């Protein structure tokens, strides 16, 4: 398997991922690769399908945001979540987000203010996470990836078309300059 950051419109980003039913060396390899790419690209979260792994795995390290900004956030959190599901949600907040699979794109979309997520850790043990603020937003963003829902889906059709047209034009320009 070739690991690399998959960018839109890669097919794997549009499809729901498969549940993980193995907790072995293969899972450890996937997780290690995910950490490697997330840190290399200075992301705060990464879903497995973003590097070509078709399984429900995500990694998050909010301390990266702490290093990049003066903004106060909750206590930094570093986690691996397997088969995550949002089971409770409340409130709403507008969130300005970027995405490693949409380089150069920043959009503002609605997110839930608080979410409760259930899943498993890398050992297969049950995990429950109740989060708010930044962690809640990162969890929603990454779980959406695992469900084949890109963050641009939250835009109106017209705004989505404008953002995608601009994004695809910038991709073509960068290919032209490097190719």
Secondary structure, DSSP 4 states (H G I P E B T S, - for coil): -------TT-GGGGSPPBPP---SHHHHHHHHHHHHHHHHTT-SEEEGGGGT--BSEEEEETHHHHHH-S---SS--EEEEEEEEEEEEE--EEEEEE-TTSTT-EEEEEE-SEEEEEEE-TTS-EEEEEEEHHHHHHHHHHHHHHTT--GGGGS-HHHHHHHHHHHHHHHHHHHHHH-
